[in-house]
Amino acid sequence: MAAGRRDGRVAIVIATRNRRESLLRTMARLAELPERPTVIVVDNASRDGTAAAVARSGGASRVVALGRNLGAGARTIGARATDAPYIAFSDDDSWWAPGALRRAADLLDDHPRLGLIAARVLVGEELREDPVCRLMADSPLPAGDGAPGVPVLGFVACGAVVRRAAFLEAGGFEPRLGVGGEEELLAIDMADAGWRLAYLSDVVAHHHPAPRDDDGAARRRVQARNALWCAWLRRPAPRAAAITGRTAVAALRDPVTRAGAAEAIARGAWVARRRRVVGAGTERALRTLELA
């Protein structure tokens, strides 16, 4: 592909809320990419004028302003707003390395059962590797099918490129999960539908998160809640019960986990209606990861 020519295979979807200045900086980075990707911004009912500022900047191909906060579910709205075959997710504080999207699209072109590429995520100006990347690189899941990369059952949302059809077939991101551990359910559902998820260290994303005022407590609470919901949504009852018991023990000594567990119970009536236990192969893969 000639330099400067738009690669129409990939669209970037950004979900944002009340992060106008950070988002505009991110969009400036994305505008420098040689792939010249389509950028779709989905604003989760921001109160800081985000949608209007993005529209004025001209950096987005489309701005979708939501009337309420759908959390990670906004990414699904963005994926539905384009017909590009592949979707790369960015947060309002993350962007892709030059050439990464082209590399991902080529791999997805060449491997029709590859549903998701988990990128290597470099954090901050010092380019620290996100610790999740090491876990993915060391995944114990067997390969054996000729697909590229390391097989995984998880990913970092701001460093993922998905096959749009596979992503939407799996239902996208569940809005009730908000932001924090929302990747787990989607990864399980895509794998259970027969899609391959792979970590590729040569597909690179950058993440520059702002310092957190609460030492990440709010996010950890959401992650604890979502882990319980995910267990009861997809795991066999004995395994879901074991995960619940482990969380209960952790909650005795950690007030953040305790708050997350309490929220999972108080707001979890929907889980029983949506419960669908995964197939034996997916459950074996999950157990392999848990025992590693």
C-alpha positions as CSV (number, residue, x, y, z in Angstrom):
1,M,0.0,0.0,0.0
2,A,1.4,3.4,-1.0
3,A,2.4,5.7,1.8
4,G,-0.4,8.1,2.8
5,R,-3.1,6.0,1.2
6,R,-6.0,5.1,3.6
7,D,-6.1,1.5,4.6
8,G,-9.9,0.9,4.6
9,R,-9.6,-2.5,6.3
10,V,-9.3,-1.1,9.8
11,A,-11.4,1.4,11.7
12,I,-10.4,2.7,15.1
13,V,-13.2,2.9,17.7
14,I,-12.7,5.1,20.8
15,A,-15.1,5.1,23.7
16,T,-14.7,8.1,26.0
17,R,-16.2,10.0,28.9
18,N,-15.2,13.4,30.3
19,R,-11.7,13.2,28.9
20,R,-11.8,15.8,26.2
21,E,-8.2,17.1,26.4
22,S,-6.7,13.6,26.6
23,L,-8.9,12.4,23.7
24,L,-7.8,15.3,21.5
25,R,-4.2,14.5,22.1
26,T,-4.8,10.9,21.3
27,M,-6.6,11.8,18.1
28,A,-3.6,13.9,17.0
29,R,-1.4,10.8,17.5
30,L,-3.8,8.7,15.4
31,A,-3.9,11.3,12.7
32,E,-0.1,10.7,12.2
33,L,-0.5,7.0,11.4
34,P,0.6,5.9,7.9
35,E,-2.6,3.8,7.6
36,R,-4.8,6.9,7.9
37,P,-7.5,4.8,9.6
38,T,-11.1,5.8,9.9
39,V,-11.7,7.0,13.5
40,I,-15.0,6.7,15.2
41,V,-15.5,8.3,18.6
42,V,-18.4,7.2,20.8
43,D,-19.0,9.6,23.7
44,N,-20.5,8.2,26.8
45,A,-22.7,11.2,27.8
46,S,-19.7,13.4,28.7
47,R,-20.4,16.7,30.5
48,D,-17.2,18.5,29.4
49,G,-18.2,19.2,25.7
50,T,-16.2,16.2,24.4
51,A,-18.5,15.4,21.4
52,A,-18.6,19.1,20.2
53,A,-14.8,19.5,20.6
54,V,-14.1,16.3,18.6
55,A,-16.5,17.4,15.9
56,R,-14.8,20.8,15.7
57,S,-11.3,19.2,15.5
58,G,-12.2,17.3,12.4
59,G,-10.1,14.4,13.6
60,A,-12.9,11.8,13.7
61,S,-14.7,10.4,10.7
62,R,-17.8,10.1,12.9
63,V,-18.8,11.1,16.4
64,V,-21.6,9.2,18.1
65,A,-22.9,11.1,21.2
66,L,-24.8,8.8,23.6
67,G,-27.5,9.9,25.9
68,R,-26.2,7.7,28.7
69,N,-23.0,6.0,29.8
70,L,-22.7,2.5,28.3
71,G,-19.1,2.0,29.5
72,A,-17.3,-0.5,27.3
73,G,-20.6,-1.1,25.5
74,A,-19.9,2.1,23.6
75,R,-17.3,0.2,21.7
76,T,-19.9,-2.1,20.3
77,I,-21.9,1.0,19.2
78,G,-18.8,2.2,17.4
79,A,-18.2,-1.2,15.7
80,R,-21.8,-1.1,14.4
81,A,-21.2,2.3,12.9
82,T,-18.7,1.2,10.3
83,D,-18.5,-1.5,7.7
84,A,-14.7,-1.9,8.0
85,P,-13.9,-5.6,8.4
86,Y,-11.5,-5.0,11.3
87,I,-11.9,-2.8,14.4
88,A,-9.0,-1.5,16.4
89,F,-9.9,-0.2,19.9
90,S,-8.2,2.8,21.4
91,D,-8.9,4.5,24.7
92,D,-8.8,8.3,25.0
93,D,-5.3,7.9,26.4
94,S,-3.9,5.2,24.0
95,W,-2.9,5.0,20.4
96,W,-1.3,2.6,17.9
97,A,2.3,2.4,16.7
98,P,2.9,3.2,13.0
99,G,2.4,0.1,10.9
100,A,0.7,-1.9,13.7
101,L,-2.8,-1.7,12.1
102,R,-1.5,-2.7,8.7
103,R,0.3,-5.7,10.3
104,A,-2.8,-6.7,12.2
105,A,-5.0,-6.4,9.1
106,D,-2.6,-8.5,7.0
107,L,-2.7,-11.3,9.6
108,L,-6.5,-11.2,9.8
109,D,-6.7,-11.3,6.0
110,D,-4.4,-14.4,6.0
111,H,-6.1,-16.3,8.8
112,P,-9.9,-16.4,8.5
113,R,-10.5,-18.0,11.9
114,L,-8.4,-15.4,13.7
115,G,-10.9,-13.3,15.5
116,L,-8.8,-11.1,17.8
117,I,-5.2,-9.9,18.0
118,A,-4.0,-8.8,21.4
119,A,-1.2,-6.3,20.9
120,R,1.9,-5.6,23.0
121,V,1.0,-2.6,25.1
122,L,3.8,-0.1,26.0
123,V,2.9,2.2,28.9
124,G,4.0,5.8,29.4
125,E,7.0,7.7,28.1
126,E,9.4,5.1,29.4
127,L,7.6,2.4,27.2
128,R,7.1,-0.1,30.1
129,E,5.5,-3.3,28.9
130,D,2.1,-3.8,30.5
131,P,2.4,-6.7,32.8
132,V,-0.5,-8.4,31.1
133,C,1.6,-8.8,28.0
134,R,4.1,-11.1,29.8
135,L,1.2,-13.2,31.0
136,M,-0.1,-13.5,27.4
137,A,3.3,-14.2,26.0
138,D,3.7,-17.1,28.5
139,S,0.2,-18.5,27.8
140,P,0.1,-22.3,28.4
141,L,-2.6,-22.8,25.8
142,P,-1.7,-25.1,23.0
143,A,-1.3,-23.7,19.5
144,G,-1.0,-26.5,16.9
145,D,-3.4,-25.0,14.3
146,G,-0.9,-23.0,12.3
147,A,-2.3,-19.6,13.4
148,P,0.1,-16.8,14.2
149,G,1.1,-15.7,17.7
150,V,0.4,-17.1,21.1
151,P,-3.1,-18.4,21.8
152,V,-4.8,-16.4,24.6
153,L,-8.1,-16.1,26.4
154,G,-7.8,-12.5,27.4
155,F,-6.5,-9.2,26.2
156,V,-6.2,-5.5,27.0
157,A,-9.0,-3.6,25.4
158,C,-7.0,-0.6,24.3
159,G,-4.6,-2.9,22.6
160,A,-6.9,-5.2,20.6
161,V,-7.8,-5.5,17.0
162,V,-10.9,-7.6,16.3
163,R,-12.6,-9.1,13.2
164,R,-15.8,-7.1,13.2
165,A,-18.0,-10.0,12.3
166,A,-16.6,-12.2,15.1
167,F,-16.8,-9.4,17.6
168,L,-20.5,-8.7,16.8
169,E,-21.4,-12.4,16.6
170,A,-20.2,-12.7,20.2
171,G,-22.3,-9.7,21.2
172,G,-19.5,-7.2,21.7
173,F,-18.8,-5.7,25.1
174,E,-21.6,-6.2,27.7
175,P,-22.6,-2.7,28.9
176,R,-23.4,-3.9,32.4
177,L,-19.8,-4.6,33.0
178,G,-18.7,-1.0,32.6
179,V,-14.9,-0.5,32.3
180,G,-12.6,-2.8,34.3
181,G,-12.3,-6.5,33.4
182,E,-14.9,-6.2,30.7
183,E,-12.6,-8.1,28.3
184,E,-13.0,-11.5,30.1
185,L,-16.5,-12.2,29.0
186,L,-16.0,-11.2,25.4
187,A,-12.8,-13.3,25.1
188,I,-14.6,-16.4,26.5
189,D,-17.6,-15.9,24.1
190,M,-15.4,-15.4,21.1
191,A,-13.3,-18.5,21.9
192,D,-16.4,-20.6,22.6
193,A,-17.8,-19.6,19.2
194,G,-14.6,-21.1,17.6
195,W,-12.6,-17.9,17.0
196,R,-8.9,-17.8,17.6
197,L,-7.5,-15.1,19.9
198,A,-3.7,-14.5,19.7
199,Y,-1.1,-12.3,21.3
200,L,1.3,-10.8,18.7
201,S,4.3,-8.9,20.2
202,D,5.0,-7.2,16.9
203,V,1.6,-5.4,16.9
204,V,2.2,-2.5,19.3
205,A,-0.1,-0.1,21.1
206,H,0.9,2.8,23.4
207,H,-1.0,3.6,26.6
208,H,-0.4,6.8,28.6
209,P,-2.9,6.6,31.5
210,A,-3.3,9.5,33.9
211,P,-2.5,9.0,37.6
212,R,-5.5,7.8,39.6
213,D,-6.7,9.7,42.6
214,D,-7.9,6.6,44.4
215,D,-5.0,4.3,43.8
216,G,-7.2,2.3,41.4
217,A,-9.7,1.2,44.1
218,A,-12.7,2.0,42.0
219,R,-11.4,-0.1,39.1
220,R,-10.4,-3.0,41.4
221,R,-14.0,-3.0,42.8
222,V,-15.4,-3.2,39.3
223,Q,-13.0,-6.0,38.4
224,A,-14.0,-8.0,41.4
225,R,-17.6,-7.6,40.6
226,N,-17.2,-8.5,37.0
227,A,-15.1,-11.6,37.7
228,L,-18.0,-12.9,39.8
229,W,-20.5,-12.1,37.2
230,C,-18.4,-13.6,34.4
231,A,-18.0,-16.8,36.5
232,W,-21.7,-17.3,36.9
233,L,-22.5,-16.2,33.4
234,R,-20.3,-18.8,31.7
235,R,-18.6,-21.3,34.1
236,P,-20.1,-24.7,35.3
237,A,-21.8,-24.3,38.7
238,P,-19.0,-26.1,40.7
239,R,-16.3,-23.9,39.2
240,A,-18.4,-20.7,39.6
241,A,-19.0,-21.6,43.3
242,A,-15.2,-22.2,43.8
243,I,-14.4,-18.8,42.3
244,T,-17.1,-17.2,44.6
245,G,-15.6,-18.9,47.6
246,R,-12.1,-17.7,46.7
247,T,-13.5,-14.2,46.3
248,A,-15.3,-14.4,49.7
249,V,-12.0,-15.3,51.4
250,A,-10.3,-12.3,49.7
251,A,-13.2,-10.1,50.7
252,L,-12.6,-10.8,54.4
253,R,-9.2,-9.0,54.3
254,D,-9.8,-6.5,51.4
255,P,-12.6,-3.9,51.6
256,V,-12.4,-3.2,47.9
257,T,-13.0,-6.8,47.0
258,R,-15.7,-6.9,49.6
259,A,-17.4,-3.9,48.0
260,G,-17.2,-5.5,44.5
261,A,-18.7,-8.8,45.8
262,A,-21.5,-6.9,47.5
263,E,-22.3,-5.1,44.3
264,A,-22.2,-8.3,42.3
265,I,-24.9,-9.7,44.6
266,A,-27.0,-6.6,44.8
267,R,-27.0,-5.9,41.1
268,G,-26.7,-9.4,39.7
269,A,-30.3,-10.5,39.0
270,W,-29.7,-10.2,35.3
271,V,-26.9,-12.9,35.4
272,A,-29.3,-15.8,35.8
273,R,-31.2,-14.7,32.8
274,R,-28.1,-14.6,30.7
275,R,-26.3,-17.7,32.0
276,R,-24.9,-19.9,29.3
277,V,-22.3,-22.5,30.2
278,V,-19.4,-22.7,27.8
279,G,-18.5,-25.9,26.0
280,A,-16.0,-28.4,27.3
281,G,-13.1,-27.2,25.2
282,T,-13.4,-23.6,26.4
283,E,-13.8,-24.7,30.0
284,R,-10.6,-26.9,29.7
285,A,-8.7,-23.9,28.3
286,L,-9.9,-21.7,31.2
287,R,-8.9,-24.3,33.7
288,T,-5.5,-24.6,32.0
289,L,-4.9,-20.9,32.5
290,E,-6.1,-21.0,36.2
291,L,-3.7,-23.9,37.0
292,A,-0.7,-22.4,35.2
